[in-house]
């Protein structure tokens, strides 16, 4: 198989890149080269900015692919560019959308690919929906061979998966745990959530590559394991060898008192219970199963971060914000008791 990844070094794509090379795939990565130093041997790197369309068109002028996958498209205009670049040059175009595009709030906690797409809380999700709409139109009108993939919360060995400030402040939360400082969990921590290790996601994604039954289809790829946010944070504390000191704060309050987009990230995503039905994926990729249990994956992630100081990025601003939120709650309790 001859494949081109736009991106290829992120949380989701890095595991796919590794597994494909182990299977002997002829793999090209088109990116700016900022994170290519750690790529495994055998990758064909095309160093360019995908937004420089004319330059990229010249670089791939004599190339055709079995699969092209865009891991870094977030707006319809970027898919319009991809259509111009790759229409007629690939047998399958794979777009990485998001499970956050599914209906929020859900009418049924069990999510299938037939669940409506609607998220009034998060612009990121609405943009992904618009991207999907554009690609489906190109499939219907022009036969563009698309496959839409919807990941949910996928993690790797470089960052601890969290609910609040997870993409930026995961190590700071670990530091709070190690110092026995209170850690914020959104809501009451009992909503259901699904986390998927990137190595498991890669198995499902690779099974869809070159799969004639996946053309024109939308498929989510997640673990079948469902846990609560309390269990997630307990697993992190256990991996660190400490006792969890949790403070539960409503998602609405967090959204109201933060500069971050917690309206999108919490109210439009993580504050909701979600359970994924992976029947469609298993029909398309017989034998798919996610094998990394969350507590085991978190232990691997934390062990790797402890061993690599470059992943231990402190975030004093977030740390201070957590303290302010907790002090505000404590003050409110004192006022009510007086």
N, C-alpha and C positions, 0 to 999 in steps of 0.2 A: 504494500500500500504506500502511496505517495501522498503526503499530507502537508498542509501549510497551516500553522497556527499564527494568528495575529495576537501577539502577547506571548504566552507560553511559559512565563516564569512566576506567575502569581500563585495564590493559595490553591486554587482549583486546578489550574493548568499544569503546575510543576509536576504533580504526581502522574498526570496523563503523559506528559513528555517523557518521564522516566520509564514508565511501563511500556510505552510504544517503542522506545529504543531497545529495550530488553527483548521485545518481540521481533526486532529487525525491520521496523518501519523506516521508510525513507522520509525523514521528518525535516521540514523547514520551519524556522521561526522568524517571523517578521516583527521586529521591534527596534527600539532605539539603542539597545545594547547596554542599558544601565544595570541590568542584573544578570548578564550572561556569563559572568566569571565562574559561577558555580554549576554551569550546565554540564551534564554528562557528555562523554565523548560520543561523537557520531551525529551531532546536530548540525544541520546546515543553516547558518545564520545569515539572514538578509537584514542588514542594519539600515533602517530607514524609519522615518516618521510616517505612519500610515495616513496621516492627514495631508501629507505632501503627495497628492494623488498622481500628478504627472510623473514625479520621480519614481513612485512605486510601479506605475504602469510600465515604465521602461525597464525596471528591474525584473519584472515577471513576464515580459513580452514573449519570451520563448518557452515559458513554463506552463504546464497544465497539471492538474491535481485530481486525485480521487476524492479528497476531502479538503475543504477549507473551513476553518473554525475561527470565529471572532470572539475573543474573550474580553474585549475591552470596549465594546460598543454599548452606549447608553442612551443614544438619541436617534430618532429616525433618520436624520441627515447623515449620520455615520453609516447606516445601512444602505442608504441611497448611494453613497460612495462605494460601498462594497459591491453593490449590484453592478455598478458601472465597471468596476475592476474585474469581477470574477464571473459574470454571466457568460457562459460558453467556455469557461476555463476550468470548471470543476463539476464532478458528478454529484457532489453533495456539499451544501453550504450549511454549517451548523452555527446557530446563534445561541449564546448563553444568556438566557433571560433571568427570571427570578421567581421563586415561589411566593415572594411577597406581592406579586401581581394578583394572586388569587383574592377573591372577595373578602373584604374587611369591613365590618365584622362578618364572620362566616354564618351561613344559615345552618350548616352542619359541620361539626368539628372534623369529620373525616373528609379529607381532600382527595379528589380524583382529578384527572386532566379535564373532566367535564365541569368542574367547579367554575362558576363565572369568574371573569377577570374584572376586578373593580377595587380600587384602593383610594378613597378620597383623602386619606391622611398623608400620603407620601408621594411627592413628585417623582422621586426615583422610580417607584413602582409604576406610576402612570406613564412615564417615559418608556419603560420596558414594554408595557402593554401596547403603546403606539408603535414601537419597533416590531412587535409581533404582528400587529395589524398590517403594517407595510409589507413584511415578508410574505404573509399569507396572500396578499393581493398579487405580489409578483409570482408566487407559485400558481395561483389560479389563472392569472392573465397571460403569463409568459413562460410557465413551466420551469421557473427557477427552482432547483431541487433542494428545498430547505428542510431542515430538521431543527425544531426549537427545543432547547433543553432548559429546564427550570431547576436550578439548585435551591436548596434551602440553606440552613446554617452549616457551612462546610468549614472545617478547620484543618490545620496542619501542625507540624512540630515547632513552628516558629512563634505562635501566638496562642495564649490561653483563651478558649471560647467563653465569652461572657454575655450578659444581658445589657448591662449599663456601661457605656463607654468601651465596649469590647474591642473595637478595631484600633483604638488608640492607647488605651490605658490598662491593658491586661496585666502588665508586670507591676504597675502601681497597685493594683488590687491585690496581687500576690504579696507585695511588700506590706500592705495593710494587714493581711492575714498573719504574716510572719511576726508582725509587731503587736499582734492581738488587738488591733484597732477595729472598730466596727466597720462592716462592709455592707453596702447598700444592695438590696435585692428588690427589684420592682414588684409592685403588687404585694400579695401575700405569699408569693413563691410557689403557689400550688398549680398554676396554669401549666398545661402540658406543652412540651417542646421536643423537637427532633434535631439532633446534631449528627453530622456525617463526617467521618474522617476522609480526607482527600484521596487516600489510597483506595477506599471503597467507592467513592464517586468515580474514580478513574476506571474501575472495572465496568461500571454501567455505561460510561461515556464511550469507551473503546468498543463495547458491544454494539453501540449504535452507529459507529463509524463504518461506512461502506455497507450498511444494512439497508437493502432495498425496501424493507417493510417500514423503515423509519422516515422515508421521504414524505413530506407533507404533513408530518405528525408533530405534536407537542408532547413532551415526556418529562416528568420530573424524576430526579434521581436522589433518593435519600435512604437513610437507614430505616429499618423497621422498628428500631428501638425508640420508645417514648419515655421521657423522664420529666420530672418537674424541675423548676428552677431551683428549688431548695435542694434537690438531689444533685443538681449540677454543681452548685457552690459547695455542698458538702464533699463532693468528689474532689474538687480542687483543694480544699483544706486538708483532706485526708492525704492527697498526694504530696502536700507540703509538710505533712506531719504535725499539723496544728489543729486546734479546735476552732470551729467557725463561730465568729461573733457577728451574727446577722442583724441588720436593721431593715425592716420592711417599710417601703415608702410607695405610696400610690403612684402609678405611672403618670396620672394627670398632674400631680404635684411636681414630679421630676421634669415634666415637659414645660411646666409654667415657670420654673425657676432656673432653667439652664439655657445657655447660649447654643447648645447643641440641638440638633433636630430630633429631640426625643418624641415629638408628635409623630414623626414618620417612623423612626426606629423602634419606638415602643408601642404607641397607640396604633400605628399602622402595621405593626409586625409582631414584636416579641411579647407584647402584653396579652396576645390572644393564644388560646389553646389550639394547637394544630396536630393532627395525626394524619400521616400520609398513607394512602393506598397505592402501593407500588405494583399492582397487578399488571398494568400496561407495560411497564418496563420489563417485568419478568416474562411476559408473553413475547416481547421483542428480543430479549436477551435471556434465553433459557439458562437456568443455572445461576443467575445473578443472586448474590446474597452479600449483604454488608457484614463483615466478620469482626470489625473493631468495636468492641463494647466501649461505651463512653468512658467509664472509669479507667479502663485500660489505656484508652487513647490519651486521656488527660495525664495519666502518669508518665506516658512516653513523652508528651509535649513538655511537661514541667521538667523532667529529667534532662531533656535536650536544652531547654532554656537555661537551666542551672549550669550546664556544662559550657554554654556559649554566652559570655557576658554581652556580646554585641546585640543580643535579643532582649537584654534587660534595660529597656528604655524607661527612665523615670519620667513622671508627669506630675510635678509639684502643683501645677494649677488645678488639675483634677483632684489631687489629694486634698487641697485646701477647700475645694468646692464640696467634697464629701463631708468634711468636718463642719462646714457651714450648714449644710442641709440637716445633718444630725443634730447640731446645736439648736436649730430652729424648731425641730420636732420636740426636743427635750424642753425647750422654753414654752412651747404651746401646751405641753402636758402639765408643766408647773402652773401655768396660768389657769388652766381648767380646774386643777385641784385646789387652788386657793379659795 
